[in-house]
Amino acid sequence: MRHATTAAALAAPLVVLGYLVTSYAYCEVKRRQREGGDRRLPSATIVSIAALLTTTISYYAIDAVAPRATTSAIAVFAPQALLAWESVALWTGVAAVLGHTSPVWNGFRGGSGLPAAAIVAFVYLPVVLIAGAAGWFTGMLFSKKPRAPLYSALAAAVSVAWLSWITTWSDAWGVVLGPESTVVTVVAAGIIVARNQADSARQLV
């Protein structure tokens, strides 16, 4: 119980860290670009590094302080339980996506969220990333609408995460595919869609 309590107490600060670090990294790169700084390193690269760094910190921090906290709260819904450190790392990744799309230091106007989501998926949910990539190329092939690849990619990613849950199929690389990984995928996709819709609304004004 003590280990689980420690993990719970540390989880929220780590998730907030994921948001703040990624948000700051994006805003700092954009500020330097506006001031005529070095443009050779794109913001997508910096955002990806920030997201990877914070999720890795979360993973190992929870593992160090709570090695016996073996499951997350969402594990009660299905047998595909995540380890506590995997759960916190994934939610830190979601916070990093939010930090990219809605950075607090830039009036909550940020980027697409895709670089942060892609690097987190690559490390923890590779099958979901592959499905998203396939959906992206399918959208490019069969639709001329500019946002079709994004929506088809997100739809494919969410669908594969959900199917992996209901078929109790576990990934050999990355975390166990189950209820929590599906929720994480849906939330991240929702953040990206919301950012895209906000950009569309601003263009129409």
C-alpha positions as CSV (number, residue, x, y, z in Angstrom):
1,M,0.0,0.0,0.0
2,R,2.8,2.4,0.8
3,H,4.3,1.9,-2.6
4,A,1.0,2.5,-4.3
5,T,0.5,5.7,-2.3
6,T,3.9,7.0,-3.2
7,A,3.3,6.3,-6.9
8,A,-0.1,8.1,-6.7
9,A,1.5,11.1,-5.0
10,L,4.3,11.3,-7.6
11,A,2.1,10.7,-10.7
12,A,0.4,14.1,-10.8
13,P,3.6,16.2,-10.6
14,L,5.2,14.0,-13.3
15,V,2.2,14.5,-15.6
16,V,2.3,18.3,-15.1
17,L,6.0,18.2,-15.8
18,G,5.3,16.5,-19.1
19,Y,3.0,19.4,-20.0
20,L,5.2,22.2,-18.8
21,V,8.5,21.0,-20.3
22,T,7.0,20.3,-23.7
23,S,5.1,23.5,-23.7
24,Y,8.2,25.5,-22.8
25,A,10.3,23.7,-25.4
26,Y,7.9,24.5,-28.2
27,C,7.5,28.2,-27.1
28,E,11.3,28.7,-26.7
29,V,12.0,27.3,-30.2
30,K,9.3,29.5,-31.8
31,R,10.6,32.6,-29.9
32,R,14.1,32.0,-31.2
33,Q,12.9,31.5,-34.7
34,R,10.9,34.8,-34.6
35,E,14.0,36.6,-33.4
36,G,16.0,35.2,-36.3
37,G,17.8,32.4,-34.5
38,D,18.9,29.1,-35.7
39,R,16.2,27.4,-37.8
40,R,18.1,24.2,-38.6
41,L,16.5,22.4,-35.7
42,P,12.7,22.4,-36.2
43,S,10.3,22.7,-33.3
44,A,9.0,19.2,-34.1
45,T,12.4,17.7,-33.2
46,I,12.6,19.7,-29.9
47,V,9.0,18.8,-29.0
48,S,9.7,15.1,-29.6
49,I,12.8,15.2,-27.5
50,A,10.9,16.9,-24.7
51,A,8.1,14.4,-24.8
52,L,10.5,11.5,-24.8
53,L,12.6,12.9,-22.0
54,T,9.6,13.5,-19.7
55,T,7.9,10.2,-20.3
56,T,11.2,8.4,-19.6
57,I,11.7,10.4,-16.4
58,S,8.2,9.4,-15.3
59,Y,8.7,5.7,-16.2
60,Y,11.9,5.4,-14.2
61,A,10.8,7.6,-11.3
62,I,7.7,5.5,-10.6
63,D,9.7,2.3,-11.1
64,A,12.2,3.5,-8.5
65,V,9.9,4.6,-5.8
66,A,7.1,2.1,-6.2
67,P,8.4,-1.2,-7.6
68,R,5.5,-3.1,-6.0
69,A,2.8,-0.9,-7.5
70,T,2.2,-3.3,-10.3
71,T,-1.1,-2.2,-11.7
72,S,-3.0,1.0,-12.5
73,A,-6.5,1.9,-11.4
74,I,-8.0,1.2,-14.8
75,A,-6.7,-2.4,-14.6
76,V,-10.0,-3.4,-13.0
77,F,-11.8,-3.2,-16.3
78,A,-9.9,-5.9,-18.1
79,P,-7.0,-8.4,-17.6
80,Q,-4.6,-6.3,-19.7
81,A,-3.2,-4.4,-16.8
82,L,-0.5,-1.8,-17.1
83,L,2.4,-1.5,-14.7
84,A,2.1,1.7,-12.6
85,W,5.2,3.2,-14.2
86,E,3.9,2.4,-17.7
87,S,0.6,4.1,-16.8
88,V,2.2,7.3,-15.5
89,A,4.6,7.4,-18.5
90,L,1.7,7.2,-20.9
91,W,-0.3,9.9,-19.2
92,T,2.8,12.1,-19.1
93,G,3.0,11.5,-22.9
94,V,-0.6,12.7,-23.2
95,A,0.3,15.8,-21.2
96,A,3.2,16.4,-23.6
97,V,0.8,16.3,-26.5
98,L,-1.4,18.9,-24.7
99,G,1.8,21.0,-24.0
100,H,2.5,21.0,-27.7
101,T,-1.0,21.9,-28.9
102,S,-1.9,24.3,-26.1
103,P,1.3,25.8,-24.5
104,V,0.6,28.1,-21.5
105,W,3.4,30.5,-22.5
106,N,1.9,31.2,-25.9
107,G,-1.7,31.9,-25.1
108,F,-2.5,28.2,-25.5
109,R,-1.8,28.4,-29.2
110,G,0.7,25.8,-30.3
111,G,1.4,23.1,-32.8
112,S,-0.3,20.0,-34.1
113,G,0.6,17.7,-31.3
114,L,1.6,15.0,-33.8
115,P,5.4,15.0,-33.0
116,A,4.8,14.4,-29.3
117,A,2.1,11.8,-30.0
118,A,4.3,10.0,-32.5
119,I,7.3,9.6,-30.3
120,V,5.3,8.4,-27.3
121,A,3.5,5.9,-29.6
122,F,6.8,4.7,-31.1
123,V,8.1,3.8,-27.6
124,Y,5.0,2.6,-25.9
125,L,2.3,1.8,-28.5
126,P,4.2,0.9,-31.7
127,V,1.3,-1.0,-33.2
128,V,-1.0,2.0,-32.8
129,L,1.6,4.2,-34.5
130,I,1.9,1.7,-37.4
131,A,-1.9,1.8,-37.7
132,G,-1.9,5.6,-37.7
133,A,0.8,5.7,-40.4
134,A,-1.2,3.3,-42.5
135,G,-4.3,5.5,-42.0
136,W,-2.4,8.6,-42.9
137,F,-1.2,7.2,-46.3
138,T,-4.7,5.8,-47.0
139,G,-6.1,9.3,-46.5
140,M,-3.6,10.7,-48.8
141,L,-4.3,8.2,-51.5
142,F,-8.1,8.3,-51.5
143,S,-9.0,11.8,-50.6
144,K,-8.0,15.3,-51.8
145,K,-9.2,17.0,-48.6
146,P,-6.2,18.5,-46.7
147,R,-7.3,17.1,-43.4
148,A,-8.3,13.7,-44.5
149,P,-4.9,12.1,-43.8
150,L,-5.0,13.4,-40.2
151,Y,-8.5,12.1,-39.5
152,S,-8.0,8.8,-41.1
153,A,-4.7,8.3,-39.2
154,L,-6.4,9.1,-35.8
155,A,-9.4,6.9,-36.7
156,A,-7.1,4.0,-37.5
157,A,-5.0,4.4,-34.4
158,V,-8.1,4.5,-32.1
159,S,-9.6,1.5,-33.9
160,V,-6.5,-0.7,-33.5
161,A,-6.1,0.3,-29.9
162,W,-9.8,-0.6,-29.2
163,L,-9.6,-3.9,-31.2
164,S,-6.5,-4.9,-29.3
165,W,-8.3,-4.4,-26.1
166,I,-11.5,-6.3,-26.9
167,T,-9.5,-9.2,-28.5
168,T,-7.1,-9.3,-25.5
169,W,-4.1,-9.1,-27.8
170,S,-0.9,-8.0,-26.2
171,D,1.9,-6.3,-28.1
172,A,5.3,-7.8,-28.0
173,W,6.9,-4.4,-28.2
174,G,5.7,-1.6,-26.0
175,V,3.1,-1.8,-23.2
176,V,0.2,-4.2,-22.9
177,L,-2.6,-3.2,-25.2
178,G,-5.8,-2.9,-23.2
179,P,-8.3,-0.5,-21.7
180,E,-5.8,2.1,-20.5
181,S,-3.8,2.2,-23.7
182,T,-7.1,2.7,-25.5
183,V,-8.2,5.5,-23.3
184,V,-4.8,7.2,-23.7
185,T,-5.1,6.9,-27.5
186,V,-8.6,8.3,-27.5
187,V,-7.6,11.3,-25.3
188,A,-4.5,12.1,-27.3
189,A,-6.5,11.9,-30.6
190,G,-9.1,14.1,-29.1
191,I,-6.5,16.7,-28.2
192,I,-5.1,16.7,-31.7
193,V,-8.6,17.0,-33.3
194,A,-9.5,19.8,-31.0
195,R,-6.3,21.7,-32.0
196,N,-7.1,21.1,-35.6
197,Q,-10.6,22.3,-35.3
198,A,-9.5,25.4,-33.4
199,D,-7.0,26.2,-36.3
200,S,-9.8,25.7,-38.8
201,A,-12.1,28.1,-36.9
202,R,-9.4,30.8,-36.8
203,Q,-8.9,30.5,-40.5
204,L,-12.6,31.1,-41.1
205,V,-12.7,34.2,-39.0
